[in-house]
């Protein structure tokens, strides 16, 4: 047979479109050409495939070999196509005869001795292959990551000879284990909310944020526990659902980062340094890669020392905070990455650490805080100022509430919200707010007065209602009362600080 087809998958964002590898052997001077928009790393697979076939004791055809990677308008990168090309050559030259080759997919980079090396972005490929009801051959080093896609039919292989032996019926390989490690097992984070002394109001804010998916801003002088509290946010959040965990695993697999199967449903926590660029935070480069906001998908993005970030870097977060997605547009291609994260930001309310410090004038404080734009702050639901702890609080031996207790309340409130509307309260649309967050006449009148007095934007107006809905869910009440609304309005510390400085 001089013409053969095998299948593999490309990587475009977290999508894995099917790539058909067509191999044709024809008479003429020996040559080896790869077409179909291959980049340099794919073109170099010619030598890897040639050496791997020869060193694995296969006959390399002394003919004109043409390999077409279809569709031709899809850019191809990396060594992930090596195995599919090599199998295509073996099938075309009659060294493999298997009637089921059309239902198989092959992933792997070939070493010169025929061994199969790991590739990146395997999780999205396996998810797509499972939906297509295809069976897969994957590199053995990727087996742990592949176990996360529990429904996939796959065989882990070490070398090109292993694949040949299985396809030829010489030695049938066993299917890989289909069930991942226990996902419900609660992981020991190593940190706990009971290690934070005092700051009861800040803990309450984190509980509301975890229950409703809201963004948080901590204001306070140095040493009040802003970073300590933010780091403990994942310990009170419910574990990710299976689909959420697969989405997050897909993002991490693109950058080749291993995921521990014992805690893969633990929500990610990303804390980039304030010197990071917009590309590092949002994603990009000539070959688009996910940034920190995508690596924090379904988890927490913590930005400490908020005014120290460049303003354009912070403003690049505004659209992803609303849509939960980020689109990276380049001349060659456009890629979408998921970025549904919870933001926790922290800042000192003055360049000297505290806005009451006489070393900084109100004008200097305003200039410092103006590095954070109004539209960015407008997207943060909960803003709270952390006071300095008294010596009595620091020396207190009173047992603080642990993460496990808080997480139980958070899970109960989330369950109520998901059962009622199918999503967390922070994600409610305007129409859903009208349906699920109805306010009585007195509460509505109070909110109208507060909106005028605090000069709330329409976005902030709706966010206050969403926070009130979460507070009511935590209290186990179906109706949003005036007390819930007042508590939600009390978490507008940044706006109050600006109003105090402008006076």
C-alpha positions as CSV (number, residue, x, y, z in Angstrom):
1,X,0.0,0.0,0.0
2,X,1.6,3.3,-1.1
3,X,-0.9,5.6,0.5
4,X,-1.8,5.6,4.2
5,X,-3.7,7.8,6.7
6,X,-3.1,8.1,10.4
7,X,-4.6,10.6,12.9
8,X,-3.3,12.8,15.6
9,X,-4.3,16.2,17.1
10,X,-2.9,19.7,17.0
11,X,-3.0,22.2,19.9
12,X,-4.9,25.6,19.5
13,X,-5.5,27.1,22.9
14,X,-7.2,24.4,24.9
15,X,-8.8,23.0,21.7
16,X,-7.3,19.9,20.0
17,X,-8.5,19.8,16.3
18,X,-8.0,16.6,14.5
19,X,-5.0,16.3,12.1
20,X,-5.0,13.7,9.3
21,X,-1.5,12.6,8.5
22,X,-1.4,11.4,4.8
23,X,1.7,9.5,3.7
24,X,2.3,8.8,0.1
25,X,5.2,6.7,-1.3
26,X,6.0,7.2,-5.0
27,X,8.8,6.3,-7.4
28,X,11.6,8.7,-8.1
29,X,14.7,9.9,-6.4
30,X,14.6,9.3,-2.6
31,X,13.1,12.4,-0.8
32,X,11.2,13.2,2.3
33,X,8.9,16.2,2.2
34,X,6.4,17.4,4.8
35,X,3.6,19.8,3.7
36,X,0.6,21.3,5.5
37,X,2.0,24.5,7.2
38,X,4.6,22.8,9.4
39,X,6.8,25.0,11.5
40,X,10.6,24.3,12.0
41,X,10.2,21.8,14.8
42,X,7.8,19.8,12.6
43,X,10.0,20.0,9.5
44,X,12.9,18.6,11.7
45,X,10.8,15.5,12.4
46,X,12.0,14.1,9.0
47,X,15.4,13.3,10.6
48,X,13.9,12.1,13.9
49,X,11.5,9.7,12.1
50,X,14.2,8.5,9.7
51,X,16.7,7.7,12.5
52,X,13.9,6.2,14.8
53,X,12.7,3.8,12.0
54,X,16.3,2.7,11.1
55,X,17.4,2.2,14.7
56,X,14.2,0.3,15.5
57,X,15.2,-2.2,12.7
58,X,12.5,-1.1,10.3
59,X,13.0,-0.6,6.6
60,X,13.1,3.0,5.7
61,X,11.6,3.3,2.1
62,X,14.1,4.5,-0.4
63,X,11.3,6.3,-2.3
64,X,9.8,9.7,-2.7
65,X,7.9,10.2,0.6
66,X,5.3,13.0,0.9
67,X,3.6,13.6,4.2
68,X,0.6,16.0,4.2
69,X,-0.7,17.3,7.6
70,X,-4.3,18.3,7.0
71,X,-6.0,20.7,7.3
72,X,-3.3,22.6,5.5
73,X,-4.3,26.0,6.9
74,X,-3.8,25.0,10.5
75,X,-0.3,25.8,11.9
76,X,1.6,22.7,13.2
77,X,4.2,23.1,16.0
78,X,6.3,20.7,18.1
79,X,7.3,17.1,17.9
80,X,3.9,15.7,18.7
81,X,3.4,14.5,15.1
82,X,6.5,12.3,15.0
83,X,4.7,9.0,16.0
84,X,1.8,9.5,13.6
85,X,4.2,10.2,10.7
86,X,6.3,7.1,11.5
87,X,3.3,4.8,11.8
88,X,2.0,6.3,8.5
89,X,5.2,5.4,6.8
90,X,5.1,1.8,8.2
91,X,1.5,1.4,7.0
92,X,2.2,2.8,3.6
93,X,5.3,0.6,3.1
94,X,3.3,-2.5,4.2
95,X,5.3,-3.1,7.4
96,X,2.1,-2.7,9.5
97,X,-1.3,-4.1,8.4
98,X,-4.2,-3.2,10.7
99,X,-7.8,-2.7,9.6
100,X,-8.6,-0.6,12.6
101,X,-6.0,2.1,11.9
102,X,-8.7,4.7,11.1
103,X,-10.1,4.6,14.7
104,X,-6.7,5.2,16.3
105,X,-4.8,8.4,17.2
106,X,-1.1,8.6,17.8
107,X,0.8,11.2,20.0
108,X,4.5,11.4,20.8
109,X,7.9,12.8,19.9
110,X,10.4,10.3,18.7
111,X,14.0,9.9,20.0
112,X,16.6,8.9,17.5
113,X,16.7,5.4,19.0
114,X,12.9,4.9,18.6
115,X,11.9,5.8,22.1
116,X,8.7,7.9,22.5
117,X,9.1,11.1,24.5
118,X,6.4,13.1,26.4
119,X,4.5,15.9,24.7
120,X,2.6,18.9,26.0
121,X,-1.2,19.6,25.8
122,X,-2.1,15.9,26.0
123,X,-5.2,16.4,28.2
124,X,-7.2,18.5,25.5
125,X,-6.2,15.9,22.9
126,X,-7.5,13.0,25.0
127,X,-10.7,14.8,25.8
128,X,-11.4,15.5,22.1
129,X,-10.4,11.9,21.1
130,X,-12.8,10.5,23.8
131,X,-15.7,12.6,22.3
132,X,-14.8,11.2,18.9
133,X,-14.7,7.6,20.3
134,X,-11.1,7.1,19.1
135,X,-8.5,5.0,20.8
136,X,-5.1,6.6,21.5
137,X,-1.4,5.6,21.8
138,X,0.4,8.0,24.1
139,X,3.9,8.3,25.5
140,X,4.5,6.4,28.7
141,X,5.8,9.5,30.5
142,X,2.4,11.2,30.0
143,X,0.5,8.3,31.6
144,X,-0.1,10.1,34.9
145,X,-1.5,13.2,33.3
146,X,-3.6,11.0,30.9
147,X,-5.3,9.3,33.9
148,X,-7.1,12.5,34.6
149,X,-9.2,11.9,31.5
150,X,-10.7,8.8,33.0
151,X,-13.1,7.9,30.1
152,X,-10.3,7.8,27.5
153,X,-9.3,4.6,25.8
154,X,-5.5,4.6,25.6
155,X,-2.3,2.6,25.6
156,X,0.9,4.0,27.0
157,X,4.0,3.0,25.0
158,X,7.7,3.3,25.5
159,X,9.0,2.9,21.9
160,X,8.1,2.6,18.3
161,X,8.6,-1.2,18.5
162,X,5.8,-1.4,21.2
163,X,3.4,0.3,18.8
164,X,4.3,-1.9,15.9
165,X,4.0,-5.1,18.1
166,X,0.5,-4.1,19.2
167,X,-0.8,-3.0,15.8
168,X,0.7,-6.1,14.1
169,X,-0.8,-8.5,16.6
170,X,2.6,-9.7,17.8
171,X,2.1,-8.5,21.4
172,X,-1.2,-6.8,22.4
173,X,-0.7,-4.1,25.0
174,X,-3.0,-3.7,27.9
175,X,-5.3,-0.7,28.1
176,X,-4.3,1.9,30.6
177,X,-6.2,2.3,33.9
178,X,-9.3,4.3,33.3
179,X,-10.1,5.7,36.8
180,X,-8.0,8.5,38.3
181,X,-6.9,8.6,41.9
182,X,-9.6,9.4,44.5
183,X,-10.7,13.0,43.6
184,X,-12.9,13.5,46.7
185,X,-10.0,13.0,49.2
186,X,-9.4,16.2,51.0
187,X,-5.8,17.4,50.7
188,X,-3.8,18.8,53.6
189,X,-2.9,22.3,52.4
190,X,-0.3,22.8,55.1
191,X,-1.9,26.1,56.1
192,X,-5.2,26.9,57.9
193,X,-7.4,29.8,58.6
194,X,-7.0,29.3,62.3
195,X,-3.4,30.5,62.1
196,X,-4.7,34.0,61.4
197,X,-5.2,35.9,64.7
198,X,-8.1,38.4,64.8
199,X,-9.3,40.0,61.6
200,X,-12.7,38.6,61.9
201,X,-14.2,41.0,59.4
202,X,-11.6,40.0,56.8
203,X,-12.3,36.3,57.4
204,X,-16.0,37.0,56.9
205,X,-15.3,38.7,53.6
206,X,-13.3,35.7,52.4
207,X,-16.2,33.4,53.4
208,X,-18.6,35.5,51.4
209,X,-16.2,35.6,48.4
210,X,-15.7,31.8,48.5
211,X,-19.4,31.1,48.7
212,X,-20.4,33.5,45.9
213,X,-17.3,33.6,43.7
214,X,-16.7,37.4,44.3
215,X,-13.6,39.4,43.9
216,X,-11.9,40.9,47.0
217,X,-9.7,43.9,47.8
218,X,-7.8,44.2,51.0
219,X,-6.6,47.6,52.2
220,X,-4.4,48.0,55.2
221,X,-1.0,49.0,56.5
222,X,1.9,46.5,56.3
223,X,1.7,43.5,58.6
224,X,-2.0,43.3,59.1
225,X,-2.3,39.8,57.4
226,X,-3.5,40.7,53.9
227,X,-1.2,38.1,52.2
228,X,-1.7,35.6,54.9
229,X,-5.4,35.7,54.5
230,X,-5.3,35.6,50.7
231,X,-3.0,32.5,50.7
232,X,-5.6,30.7,52.8
233,X,-8.5,31.4,50.5
234,X,-8.2,28.0,48.6
235,X,-8.5,26.2,52.0
236,X,-12.1,27.3,52.4
237,X,-13.2,26.9,48.8
238,X,-15.0,23.7,47.6
239,X,-13.1,21.3,45.5
240,X,-13.5,21.7,41.7
241,X,-16.1,19.7,39.9
242,X,-14.8,17.2,37.4
243,X,-15.4,19.4,34.3
244,X,-13.7,22.4,36.0
245,X,-10.7,20.3,37.0
246,X,-10.3,19.0,33.5
247,X,-10.4,22.5,32.1
248,X,-7.7,23.6,34.5
249,X,-5.7,20.5,33.8
250,X,-5.9,21.3,30.1
251,X,-4.4,24.7,30.6
252,X,-1.5,23.4,32.7
253,X,-0.9,20.6,30.2
254,X,-0.3,23.2,27.5
255,X,2.7,24.6,29.3
256,X,3.9,21.1,30.2
257,X,3.3,21.4,33.9
258,X,2.7,18.1,35.7
259,X,-0.4,17.8,37.9
260,X,-0.5,15.6,41.0
261,X,-3.5,13.2,40.6
262,X,-4.0,13.2,44.4
263,X,-4.9,16.9,44.6
264,X,-5.8,17.8,41.0
265,X,-9.2,19.0,42.1
266,X,-7.6,21.5,44.5
267,X,-8.2,25.1,43.2
268,X,-5.1,26.8,41.9
269,X,-3.6,29.8,43.6
270,X,-1.4,32.1,41.5
271,X,0.5,35.1,42.9
272,X,2.6,36.8,40.2
273,X,5.1,39.4,41.2
274,X,4.2,43.0,40.6
275,X,7.0,43.3,38.0
276,X,5.2,40.9,35.6
277,X,4.3,42.1,32.2
278,X,0.9,42.2,30.5
279,X,1.8,39.2,28.4
280,X,2.9,37.2,31.4
281,X,-0.3,38.0,33.2
282,X,-2.8,37.7,30.4
283,X,-1.0,35.4,28.0
284,X,0.5,35.9,24.5
285,X,3.8,35.8,22.6
286,X,4.2,34.9,19.0
287,X,3.0,31.4,19.7
288,X,0.2,32.2,22.1
289,X,0.6,30.7,25.6
290,X,-1.7,31.0,28.6
291,X,-0.8,33.6,31.2
292,X,-1.3,33.8,35.0
293,X,-5.0,34.5,34.7
294,X,-5.6,31.3,32.7
295,X,-3.4,29.3,35.1
296,X,-5.6,30.6,37.9
297,X,-8.8,29.4,36.0
298,X,-11.4,28.1,38.5
299,X,-9.0,29.3,41.3
300,X,-7.5,32.4,42.9
301,X,-5.3,35.1,41.4
302,X,-3.6,37.1,44.1
303,X,-2.1,40.5,43.3
304,X,-0.2,41.9,46.2
305,X,1.0,45.5,46.2
306,X,-1.6,46.4,43.6
307,X,-0.5,50.0,42.9
308,X,3.0,48.7,42.1
309,X,1.7,47.0,39.0
310,X,1.8,49.0,35.8
311,X,-1.6,50.5,35.1
312,X,-1.9,49.1,31.6
313,X,-1.2,45.6,33.1
314,X,-4.0,45.9,35.6
315,X,-6.4,47.3,33.0
316,X,-5.7,44.3,30.8
317,X,-7.6,42.3,33.4
318,X,-10.8,44.2,33.0
319,X,-12.3,42.2,30.1
320,X,-11.4,38.7,31.5
321,X,-12.9,39.6,34.8
322,X,-16.2,40.2,33.1
323,X,-16.2,37.4,30.5
324,X,-14.1,34.6,32.1
325,X,-12.2,34.3,28.8
326,X,-9.2,36.0,27.2
327,X,-8.7,36.2,23.4
328,X,-5.1,36.4,22.3
329,X,-5.0,37.8,18.7
330,X,-1.8,37.6,16.6
331,X,-1.2,38.0,12.9
332,X,-1.0,34.3,12.4
333,X,-3.8,33.1,14.6
334,X,-6.3,33.9,17.4
335,X,-6.5,31.7,20.5
336,X,-9.0,31.8,23.3
337,X,-8.0,30.7,26.8
338,X,-10.3,30.3,29.8
339,X,-9.8,32.8,32.6
340,X,-12.6,32.4,35.1
341,X,-10.7,33.3,38.2
342,X,-11.4,35.0,41.5
343,X,-9.3,38.1,42.1
344,X,-7.9,38.9,45.6
345,X,-6.0,42.1,45.5
346,X,-4.1,43.8,48.4
347,X,-2.6,47.3,48.8
348,X,-1.2,49.6,51.3
349,X,-3.5,52.7,51.3
350,X,-0.5,55.0,51.1
351,X,3.1,55.0,49.7
352,X,4.3,55.2,53.3
353,X,2.1,52.2,54.4
354,X,-0.8,54.0,56.1
355,X,-2.9,56.9,54.9
356,X,-2.9,58.5,58.3
357,X,0.9,58.7,58.3
358,X,2.0,62.3,58.2
359,X,4.9,61.5,55.9
360,X,2.5,61.5,53.0
361,X,0.1,64.3,52.2
362,X,-3.5,63.5,51.0
363,X,-2.4,64.6,47.5
364,X,0.5,62.1,47.5
365,X,-1.9,59.3,48.7
366,X,-4.4,60.2,46.0
367,X,-1.6,60.1,43.4
368,X,-0.5,56.7,44.7
369,X,-4.0,55.2,44.7
370,X,-4.8,56.7,41.2
371,X,-2.4,54.1,39.7
372,X,-5.4,51.8,40.1
373,X,-8.1,52.8,37.6
374,X,-11.7,53.4,38.6
375,X,-13.1,50.8,36.1
376,X,-10.8,48.2,37.6
377,X,-12.0,48.9,41.2
378,X,-15.5,48.9,39.9
379,X,-15.2,45.2,39.1
380,X,-14.3,44.2,42.7
381,X,-17.3,43.3,44.8
382,X,-15.8,43.2,48.3
383,X,-13.5,45.9,49.6
384,X,-12.4,45.9,53.2
385,X,-9.9,47.8,55.3
386,X,-7.8,45.7,57.7
387,X,-6.9,47.5,61.0
388,X,-3.6,47.0,62.8
389,X,-3.8,44.3,65.4
390,X,-3.6,45.2,69.0
391,X,-1.0,43.6,71.3
392,X,-3.8,41.8,73.1
393,X,-5.0,40.2,69.8
394,X,-1.4,39.2,68.9
395,X,-0.9,37.6,72.2
396,X,-4.3,35.9,72.4
397,X,-4.4,32.2,72.8
398,X,-8.1,31.9,71.9
399,X,-8.7,29.2,69.3
400,X,-9.6,30.6,66.0
401,X,-12.1,29.0,63.6
402,X,-10.5,26.5,61.2
403,X,-10.7,26.3,57.4
404,X,-12.7,23.0,57.6
405,X,-15.6,24.7,59.5
406,X,-15.7,27.7,57.2
407,X,-15.5,25.4,54.1
408,X,-18.6,23.5,55.3
409,X,-20.7,26.7,55.4
410,X,-19.3,27.8,52.0
411,X,-20.2,24.4,50.4
412,X,-23.7,24.6,51.8
413,X,-24.2,28.1,50.4
414,X,-22.8,27.2,47.0
415,X,-25.0,24.1,46.9
416,X,-28.0,26.3,47.5
417,X,-27.0,28.8,44.7
418,X,-26.1,26.0,42.2
419,X,-29.4,24.3,42.8
420,X,-31.3,27.5,42.4
421,X,-29.7,29.0,39.3
422,X,-26.9,26.6,38.2
423,X,-24.0,29.0,38.8
424,X,-22.4,31.0,41.5
425,X,-23.9,34.3,42.5
426,X,-21.0,36.4,41.1
427,X,-21.8,35.1,37.6
428,X,-25.5,36.1,37.5
429,X,-26.6,38.1,34.5
430,X,-28.9,41.2,34.8
431,X,-31.9,39.0,33.8
432,X,-31.0,36.4,36.4
433,X,-30.5,39.1,39.1
434,X,-34.1,40.2,38.5
435,X,-35.3,36.6,38.8
436,X,-33.3,35.3,41.7
437,X,-32.4,38.4,43.7
438,X,-35.8,40.1,44.1
439,X,-35.8,42.9,46.7
440,X,-38.8,44.0,48.7
441,X,-40.0,47.6,48.5
442,X,-38.2,48.9,51.6
443,X,-35.0,47.2,50.8
444,X,-35.2,48.5,47.2
445,X,-35.7,52.1,48.5
446,X,-32.8,51.8,50.8
447,X,-30.6,50.6,48.0
448,X,-31.7,53.5,45.8
449,X,-30.7,56.0,48.5
450,X,-27.3,54.3,49.1
451,X,-26.6,54.3,45.3
452,X,-27.1,58.0,45.1
453,X,-25.1,58.7,48.2
454,X,-22.2,56.5,47.3
455,X,-22.3,57.3,43.6
456,X,-22.4,53.6,42.7
457,X,-22.1,52.8,39.0
458,X,-24.7,50.4,37.5
459,X,-22.1,47.6,37.6
460,X,-21.4,48.3,41.3
461,X,-25.2,48.5,41.9
462,X,-25.7,45.0,40.6
463,X,-22.6,43.7,42.4
464,X,-24.0,44.9,45.7
465,X,-27.2,42.9,45.0
466,X,-25.1,39.8,44.1
467,X,-23.2,40.0,47.4
468,X,-26.4,40.5,49.3
469,X,-27.7,37.3,47.7
470,X,-24.6,35.4,48.8
471,X,-24.9,36.7,52.4
472,X,-28.6,35.6,52.4
473,X,-27.5,32.1,51.2
474,X,-24.9,31.9,54.0
475,X,-27.6,32.8,56.5
476,X,-29.9,30.1,55.0
477,X,-32.6,32.6,54.0
478,X,-34.4,32.7,50.7
479,X,-35.3,36.4,50.9
480,X,-32.7,39.2,50.8
481,X,-33.3,41.4,53.9
482,X,-32.2,44.9,54.8
483,X,-29.5,43.5,57.1
484,X,-28.0,41.5,54.2
485,X,-28.0,44.6,52.0
486,X,-26.4,46.8,54.7
487,X,-23.6,44.3,55.2
488,X,-23.0,44.2,51.4
489,X,-22.9,48.0,51.3
490,X,-20.4,48.1,54.2
491,X,-17.8,46.4,52.0
492,X,-17.0,49.4,49.9
493,X,-13.8,50.5,51.8
494,X,-11.8,51.8,48.8
495,X,-14.6,54.2,47.7
496,X,-15.0,55.5,51.3
497,X,-11.2,56.1,51.5
498,X,-11.2,58.1,48.3
499,X,-14.2,60.2,49.5
500,X,-12.3,60.9,52.8
501,X,-9.2,62.0,51.0
502,X,-11.0,64.3,48.5
503,X,-12.8,66.2,51.3
